[in-house]
Amino acid sequence: MWSYIIVLFLGSVVAEYKYETKWFKVPLDHFGYQRNETFNIKYLVNDDNWDRGGGPIFFYTGNEGQIELFAQHTGFMWEIAPQYRAKVVFAEHRYYGASMPFGNKSLDNEHIGYLTSAQALADYADLVDFLQGDSNRPSYPVIAFGGSYGGMLAAYFRIKYPHLVAGAIAASAPIHMYPGMVPCEVFHRIVTSSFRIANDKCVENIRKSWTVLRTFLGTQNNSEWLQKNWNLCDPVKSPSDINKLMEFLQSMYETLAMVNYPFSSDFLMPLPAQPVRSVCQYLNQTLTGQKLIEGIGKVVETFTNYNGKSKCVDYKKGDDYGNLDAEGWGYQACTEMIMPMCTTGKQDMFEPSPWNFTQYAEDCHKKYNVYPRENAARIEYGGERLRAASNIVFSNGLLDPWAGGGILNSISNTLTAVVLIDTAHHLDLMPSNPLDPATVRMARDIHKQNIDKWIREFREYNKSKP
């Protein structure tokens, strides 16, 4: 059955993506032989433009969410597929979307243990082998694409399975965000920088708002006022409620910086063009007391209800992934994907919060009954020791907080960095837009030059073999 994704930009339809939804059987455990269960992962495929005689396979390594969301927002793959006569495949990551090994019990603690990046990459390896016809002599060059965690997986796919993947475009992939590799405050320093570019007063107001809000909420009547004026689903009654509200606000600022695109977008939630600049209009002069709280309230309204469809602000639900159904990520962050983050209140606009791995580990054990392995991902995938790898392009926008853990300098002739000074989270993989900065258009040209090279190398190698 064919399905369609219609992408809207600037109020008009500019792209229509057609795909067929398919399912592929994978082992529950690729690395042991005592459990023989299998389950199906979802993948989306379009081969309308494909040259079955040897055209490439463009393979998106799905990340922490339902795969349709990434198919909708990775227009670069769709747009260049006709030029390369490529098959387009978007593979869903196990334990996300509909690719659940144990149905609606998959995320229970007794079933979630097979959620790892290595298991997901092995799923993708089996799927690619299937798409190649289970052949010892594959006919089709495979190019991996991915953004964010998906970008990490695209790079790791090439590193772990170079015989299956000819090259990888790894956009906004924070593969250096692991313990001891970058300062823990780097993420929030970039968030703050994105807001400072919009307006210095905006940063000053946000930095002092934490104390103002905590003082304001010390009075019960003020709690009722805040619930009404911020349209909160629940009142802020207890110290625990106050902390949850502060966590929500911090996550809001982080997300606004991450998706600070030059056009309106609904990637995570509906937001206006240049959302950081848009919200900073409410904080662009010195504000104090209740006026400051009213200004922050307008930021919250823009973030939660830009399309006017939200009934109230559910500040208690934790990290707001918006359209991204990423519930399983908490487990991955408590096992292998350890990315230390801290705030100082000086180099950033947040309340001071040091990184405490011991406390972090205990919180993980309390929630999932597991302890994180601090160096697992660095050891598994190489950390800084990537020189043995090849054919990967790492692209990062310097407005993106995740760029703090990205590759910003080329490592070799075949491990190259593309730095976009004026863009946010993997904008270069998104559908082209008239408002794209020149750096994005240049990055896409560089991607195509590398794809050309990888396909040519694959074909030359195949021709050289009897």
C-alpha positions as CSV (number, residue, x, y, z in Angstrom):
1,M,0.0,0.0,0.0
2,W,1.4,3.4,-1.0
3,S,1.3,6.3,1.5
4,Y,2.1,9.9,1.0
5,I,3.8,12.6,3.1
6,I,3.0,16.1,2.1
7,V,5.5,18.7,3.3
8,L,4.3,22.3,3.9
9,F,6.6,25.3,3.9
10,L,5.7,29.0,3.7
11,G,2.0,28.0,3.7
12,S,2.1,26.1,0.4
13,V,2.7,22.5,-0.7
14,V,6.2,22.2,-2.1
15,A,6.8,18.4,-1.9
16,E,5.0,15.1,-1.9
17,Y,6.8,12.0,-0.8
18,K,5.4,8.6,-1.7
19,Y,6.5,5.4,0.0
20,E,5.4,1.9,0.6
21,T,5.4,0.6,4.2
22,K,7.1,-2.8,4.6
23,W,8.2,-5.0,7.4
24,F,11.4,-7.0,7.9
25,K,12.0,-9.8,10.3
26,V,15.1,-9.5,12.6
27,P,16.4,-11.5,15.5
28,L,15.6,-10.2,19.0
29,D,19.3,-10.7,19.9
30,H,21.9,-10.6,17.1
31,F,24.8,-11.4,19.5
32,G,23.6,-14.4,21.4
33,Y,22.3,-17.8,20.5
34,Q,20.1,-18.7,23.4
35,R,17.0,-16.6,22.4
36,N,15.6,-17.4,19.0
37,E,12.7,-14.9,19.0
38,T,12.2,-12.6,16.1
39,F,10.1,-9.5,15.4
40,N,9.5,-7.1,12.6
41,I,10.9,-3.7,12.1
42,K,9.2,-1.2,9.8
43,Y,10.8,0.4,6.8
44,L,9.6,2.8,4.1
45,V,10.7,2.4,0.6
46,N,10.3,4.1,-2.8
47,D,11.9,2.7,-5.9
48,D,10.1,4.8,-8.5
49,N,13.4,6.3,-9.7
50,W,15.6,3.3,-9.1
51,D,17.9,1.8,-11.7
52,R,17.6,-1.9,-10.9
53,G,20.7,-2.6,-12.9
54,G,22.9,-1.0,-10.4
55,G,21.4,2.2,-9.0
56,P,22.3,3.2,-5.4
57,I,20.3,2.6,-2.3
58,F,19.9,5.7,-0.1
59,F,19.4,4.3,3.4
60,Y,18.3,6.4,6.3
61,T,19.4,5.0,9.7
62,G,16.3,5.7,11.7
63,N,16.7,7.2,15.2
64,E,14.7,7.7,18.4
65,G,11.2,8.0,17.0
66,Q,8.6,6.9,14.5
67,I,10.3,6.6,11.1
68,E,7.6,8.6,9.2
69,L,8.7,11.8,11.0
70,F,12.3,11.5,9.6
71,A,11.0,10.6,6.1
72,Q,9.0,13.8,6.2
73,H,11.9,16.0,7.2
74,T,14.8,14.5,5.2
75,G,13.9,16.0,1.9
76,F,17.5,16.1,0.7
77,M,17.3,12.3,0.1
78,W,14.1,12.5,-1.8
79,E,15.2,15.5,-3.9
80,I,18.4,13.9,-5.1
81,A,17.0,10.4,-5.7
82,P,15.9,11.0,-9.3
83,Q,19.3,12.4,-10.2
84,Y,21.0,9.3,-8.9
85,R,18.3,6.9,-9.9
86,A,18.3,5.7,-6.3
87,K,16.0,3.5,-4.2
88,V,15.0,5.4,-1.1
89,V,14.7,3.5,2.2
90,F,13.9,4.8,5.7
91,A,14.4,2.1,8.3
92,E,12.8,2.3,11.8
93,H,14.9,1.8,14.9
94,R,13.9,-1.1,17.1
95,Y,11.8,-0.1,20.2
96,Y,10.6,3.1,18.5
97,G,7.5,3.8,16.4
98,A,5.8,0.5,15.5
99,S,9.0,-1.6,15.6
100,M,8.3,-3.1,19.1
101,P,9.7,-6.5,19.9
102,F,7.2,-7.2,22.7
103,G,4.3,-5.1,21.6
104,N,3.0,-2.6,24.1
105,K,5.1,-4.2,26.8
106,S,8.4,-3.5,25.0
107,L,9.4,-0.6,27.2
108,D,8.8,-2.4,30.4
109,N,12.0,-3.0,32.3
110,E,11.9,-6.7,31.9
111,H,11.7,-6.4,28.1
112,I,13.7,-3.2,27.2
113,G,17.2,-4.7,27.5
114,Y,17.5,-5.4,23.7
115,L,17.3,-1.7,23.0
116,T,20.9,-0.8,22.0
117,S,22.5,1.0,19.1
118,A,24.5,-2.1,18.2
119,Q,21.4,-4.3,18.0
120,A,19.8,-1.6,15.8
121,L,22.8,-1.4,13.5
122,A,22.7,-5.2,13.1
123,D,19.0,-4.9,12.2
124,Y,20.0,-2.4,9.5
125,A,22.8,-4.7,8.3
126,D,20.4,-7.6,7.8
127,L,18.0,-5.3,6.0
128,V,20.6,-4.0,3.7
129,D,21.8,-7.6,2.9
130,F,18.2,-8.5,2.1
131,L,17.9,-5.4,-0.2
132,Q,21.0,-6.6,-2.0
133,G,19.3,-9.9,-2.6
134,D,21.4,-11.7,0.0
135,S,24.3,-11.7,-2.5
136,N,27.9,-12.2,-1.8
137,R,28.6,-9.8,-4.6
138,P,26.2,-6.8,-3.9
139,S,25.2,-4.9,-7.0
140,Y,24.0,-1.6,-5.4
141,P,26.1,1.0,-3.6
142,V,24.5,1.9,-0.3
143,I,24.8,5.4,1.0
144,A,23.7,5.9,4.7
145,F,22.1,9.1,5.8
146,G,21.1,10.2,9.3
147,G,20.6,13.3,11.4
148,S,21.3,13.7,15.2
149,Y,21.3,10.2,16.8
150,G,20.4,9.0,13.3
151,G,23.6,10.8,12.1
152,M,25.6,9.0,14.7
153,L,24.1,5.7,13.5
154,A,24.9,6.5,9.9
155,A,28.6,7.1,10.8
156,Y,28.7,4.0,13.0
157,F,27.0,1.9,10.2
158,R,29.9,2.8,7.9
159,I,32.4,2.1,10.6
160,K,31.0,-1.2,11.7
161,Y,29.8,-2.5,8.3
162,P,32.1,-1.0,5.7
163,H,31.5,-4.0,3.4
164,L,27.8,-3.1,3.3
165,V,27.9,0.7,3.3
166,A,29.9,2.7,0.7
167,G,29.7,6.0,2.6
168,A,27.7,8.0,5.1
169,I,26.3,11.5,5.5
170,A,26.2,12.1,9.2
171,A,24.5,15.3,10.0
172,S,24.5,16.9,13.4
173,A,26.0,13.7,14.9
174,P,27.4,14.4,18.4
175,I,29.7,11.5,18.5
176,H,32.1,13.3,20.8
177,M,29.5,14.1,23.5
178,Y,30.7,11.2,25.6
179,P,32.3,11.4,29.1
180,G,35.7,13.1,29.0
181,M,35.6,14.1,25.4
182,V,34.1,17.6,25.6
183,P,33.3,19.9,28.5
184,C,30.0,19.2,30.1
185,E,28.9,22.8,29.8
186,V,29.4,23.1,26.0
187,F,25.8,22.2,25.0
188,H,24.2,25.0,27.1
189,R,26.9,27.5,26.2
190,I,25.8,27.1,22.6
191,V,22.1,27.4,23.5
192,T,22.9,30.6,25.3
193,S,25.0,31.9,22.3
194,S,22.0,31.3,20.0
195,F,19.8,33.4,22.2
196,R,22.5,36.1,22.6
197,I,22.8,36.4,18.8
198,A,19.1,37.3,18.8
199,N,19.3,39.8,21.7
200,D,21.6,40.3,24.7
201,K,18.7,41.4,26.8
202,C,16.9,38.1,26.1
203,V,19.8,36.2,27.7
204,E,19.9,38.6,30.7
205,N,16.2,38.2,31.3
206,I,16.2,34.4,31.1
207,R,19.2,34.2,33.4
208,K,17.5,36.2,36.1
209,S,14.1,34.7,35.6
210,W,14.9,31.5,37.5
211,T,15.3,33.3,40.8
212,V,12.3,35.6,40.1
213,L,10.1,32.6,39.3
214,R,11.1,30.7,42.4
215,T,10.5,33.7,44.6
216,F,7.2,34.4,42.9
217,L,6.0,30.9,43.4
218,G,6.7,31.0,47.1
219,T,3.2,32.4,47.5
220,Q,0.2,30.1,46.9
221,N,-1.9,32.9,45.3
222,N,0.9,33.5,42.8
223,S,0.8,29.9,41.9
224,E,-2.9,30.2,40.9
225,W,-2.1,33.4,38.9
226,L,0.7,31.6,37.0
227,Q,-1.5,28.6,36.2
228,K,-4.1,30.9,34.7
229,N,-1.8,33.3,32.9
230,W,0.5,30.6,31.5
231,N,-2.4,28.2,30.8
232,L,-0.7,25.4,32.8
233,C,-2.6,22.1,33.0
234,D,-1.7,21.7,36.7
235,P,-1.0,24.3,39.4
236,V,2.6,24.7,40.7
237,K,2.0,23.8,44.3
238,S,5.0,22.0,45.8
239,P,8.8,22.4,45.6
240,S,8.7,19.3,43.3
241,D,6.3,21.1,41.0
242,I,8.5,24.1,40.9
243,N,11.5,22.0,39.9
244,K,9.5,20.3,37.2
245,L,8.5,23.6,35.8
246,M,12.1,24.8,35.8
247,E,13.1,21.6,34.0
248,F,10.4,22.2,31.4
249,L,11.5,25.8,30.8
250,Q,15.2,24.7,30.4
251,S,14.1,22.0,27.9
252,M,12.1,24.6,26.1
253,Y,15.0,26.9,25.5
254,E,17.2,23.9,24.5
255,T,14.7,22.9,21.9
256,L,14.2,26.4,20.5
257,A,17.9,26.6,19.9
258,M,18.1,23.2,18.3
259,V,15.3,23.8,15.8
260,N,16.2,27.5,15.1
261,Y,15.4,27.2,11.4
262,P,15.0,30.2,9.0
263,F,11.5,29.0,8.1
264,S,8.4,27.9,10.1
265,S,8.6,24.2,10.8
266,D,6.8,21.4,12.6
267,F,9.8,19.1,13.0
268,L,9.3,18.6,16.7
269,M,6.4,21.0,17.2
270,P,4.9,23.8,15.2
271,L,7.1,26.9,15.5
272,P,7.6,30.1,13.6
273,A,10.6,31.0,11.4
274,Q,13.7,31.9,13.5
275,P,11.9,30.8,16.7
276,V,14.7,32.1,19.0
277,R,14.5,35.5,17.5
278,S,10.7,35.2,17.6
279,V,10.5,34.5,21.3
280,C,13.2,37.0,22.2
281,Q,10.9,39.8,21.0
282,Y,9.1,39.4,24.4
283,L,12.4,39.7,26.3
284,N,14.2,42.4,24.4
285,Q,14.2,45.0,27.1
286,T,15.1,45.0,30.8
287,L,12.2,43.4,32.6
288,T,11.7,42.8,36.3
289,G,9.2,41.1,38.6
290,Q,5.8,40.2,37.2
291,K,6.6,41.9,33.8
292,L,9.5,39.4,33.4
293,I,7.2,36.5,34.3
294,E,4.6,37.7,31.7
295,G,7.4,37.9,29.1
296,I,8.5,34.3,29.8
297,G,4.8,33.3,29.6
298,K,4.6,34.6,26.1
299,V,7.7,32.5,25.2
300,V,5.9,29.4,26.7
301,E,2.8,30.2,24.7
302,T,4.8,30.4,21.4
303,F,6.6,27.2,22.2
304,T,3.5,25.2,23.2
305,N,0.7,26.7,21.2
306,Y,2.0,28.3,18.0
307,N,-0.7,26.6,16.0
308,G,-3.4,27.4,18.5
309,K,-4.3,23.7,19.1
310,S,-2.9,23.1,22.5
311,K,-5.4,23.0,25.4
312,C,-2.9,23.7,28.2
313,V,0.8,23.5,29.0
314,D,1.7,20.1,30.5
315,Y,4.9,21.0,32.2
316,K,5.0,17.8,34.2
317,K,5.4,15.4,31.4
318,G,9.2,15.7,31.3
319,D,11.3,16.4,28.3
320,D,9.1,17.6,25.5
321,Y,10.0,15.7,22.3
322,G,6.9,17.1,20.6
323,N,6.1,15.1,17.5
324,L,9.0,12.7,18.3
325,D,7.8,9.5,20.1
326,A,11.1,9.1,21.9
327,E,10.1,7.4,25.1
328,G,12.8,4.7,24.8
329,W,15.6,7.2,24.7
330,G,15.7,7.5,28.5
331,Y,16.8,3.9,28.7
332,Q,19.6,4.4,26.0
333,A,20.8,7.5,27.9
334,C,21.0,5.3,31.1
335,T,23.0,2.5,29.5
336,E,25.4,3.4,26.6
337,M,24.5,6.9,25.4
338,I,26.0,8.8,28.3
339,M,26.3,12.5,27.4
340,P,27.3,14.6,30.4
341,M,25.7,18.0,30.6
342,C,26.0,20.7,33.2
343,T,25.3,24.4,33.6
344,T,27.2,27.1,35.4
345,G,24.9,30.1,35.4
346,K,27.9,32.2,34.2
347,Q,28.8,31.1,30.7
348,D,25.2,30.1,30.2
349,M,21.8,31.5,31.1
350,F,20.6,28.6,33.3
351,E,20.6,27.7,37.0
352,P,23.9,26.2,38.0
353,S,23.8,22.4,37.9
354,P,27.0,20.3,38.0
355,W,27.4,17.0,36.3
356,N,27.3,14.2,38.9
357,F,27.8,10.8,37.4
358,T,27.2,9.0,40.7
359,Q,23.8,10.6,41.2
360,Y,23.0,10.1,37.5
361,A,23.8,6.4,37.8
362,E,21.6,6.0,40.9
363,D,18.7,7.8,39.1
364,C,19.1,5.4,36.2
365,H,19.1,2.4,38.5
366,K,16.0,3.6,40.3
367,K,14.1,4.1,37.0
368,Y,15.3,1.1,34.9
369,N,17.1,-1.2,37.3
370,V,20.4,-0.7,35.3
371,Y,23.6,1.2,35.8
372,P,25.1,3.1,32.9
373,R,28.4,2.1,31.4
374,E,30.2,5.4,31.2
375,N,32.6,4.5,28.4
376,A,30.6,1.9,26.5
377,A,29.9,3.9,23.4
378,R,33.3,5.4,23.2
379,I,34.9,1.9,23.3
380,E,32.3,0.4,20.9
381,Y,32.6,3.1,18.2
382,G,36.0,4.6,18.6
383,G,35.5,8.0,20.3
384,E,38.3,10.3,18.9
385,R,40.2,7.3,17.3
386,L,38.4,7.3,14.0
387,R,41.4,7.5,11.6
388,A,40.9,3.9,10.6
389,A,37.4,4.7,9.3
390,S,36.7,6.2,5.9
391,N,34.0,7.7,3.6
392,I,32.0,9.7,6.2
393,V,31.0,13.4,6.0
394,F,30.2,15.0,9.3
395,S,28.1,18.2,9.0
396,N,27.3,20.5,11.8
397,G,25.6,23.9,12.2
398,L,27.2,26.2,14.7
399,L,23.8,27.4,16.0
400,D,23.0,23.8,17.0
401,P,23.8,22.9,20.6
402,W,24.7,19.4,19.6
403,A,27.6,20.8,17.5
404,G,29.5,20.9,20.7
405,G,29.9,17.2,20.5
406,G,30.3,17.1,16.7
407,I,33.3,16.6,14.4
408,L,34.2,20.2,13.3
409,N,37.6,19.5,11.7
410,S,38.4,16.9,9.0
411,I,40.3,13.9,10.2
412,S,41.5,12.6,6.9
413,N,40.8,12.9,3.2
414,T,37.9,10.5,3.6
415,L,36.6,11.7,7.0
416,T,35.6,15.2,6.3
417,A,33.9,17.9,8.3
418,V,31.4,20.4,6.9
419,V,30.7,23.4,9.2
420,L,27.7,25.6,8.6
421,I,28.2,28.8,10.7
422,D,24.5,30.0,10.5
423,T,22.4,26.9,10.8
424,A,20.8,24.7,13.5
425,H,20.0,20.9,13.8
426,H,20.7,19.0,10.5
427,L,19.1,21.6,8.3
428,D,21.2,20.4,5.4
429,L,19.2,17.1,5.3
430,M,15.8,18.9,5.3
431,P,13.7,19.8,2.2
432,S,15.2,22.7,0.3
433,N,13.6,26.0,1.0
434,P,13.9,29.5,-0.5
435,L,15.0,30.7,2.9
436,D,17.9,28.3,3.2
437,P,21.2,30.1,3.8
438,A,24.0,29.8,1.2
439,T,25.9,27.6,3.6
440,V,23.2,24.9,3.4
441,R,23.2,24.9,-0.3
442,M,27.0,24.6,-0.4
443,A,26.9,21.7,2.1
444,R,24.4,19.8,0.0
445,D,26.7,20.3,-3.0
446,I,29.6,18.8,-1.0
447,H,27.4,15.9,0.1
448,K,26.6,15.2,-3.6
449,Q,30.3,15.4,-4.5
450,N,31.1,12.7,-1.9
451,I,28.2,10.6,-2.9
452,D,29.4,10.7,-6.5
453,K,32.9,9.6,-5.4
454,W,31.6,6.7,-3.2
455,I,29.3,5.4,-5.9
456,R,32.2,5.6,-8.5
457,E,34.6,3.8,-6.1
458,F,32.0,1.0,-5.5
459,R,31.4,0.5,-9.2
460,E,35.1,0.5,-10.1
461,Y,35.8,-2.1,-7.4
462,N,33.0,-4.3,-8.7
463,K,34.4,-4.0,-12.2
464,S,37.8,-5.0,-11.1
465,K,36.6,-8.3,-9.6
466,P,36.2,-11.4,-11.9
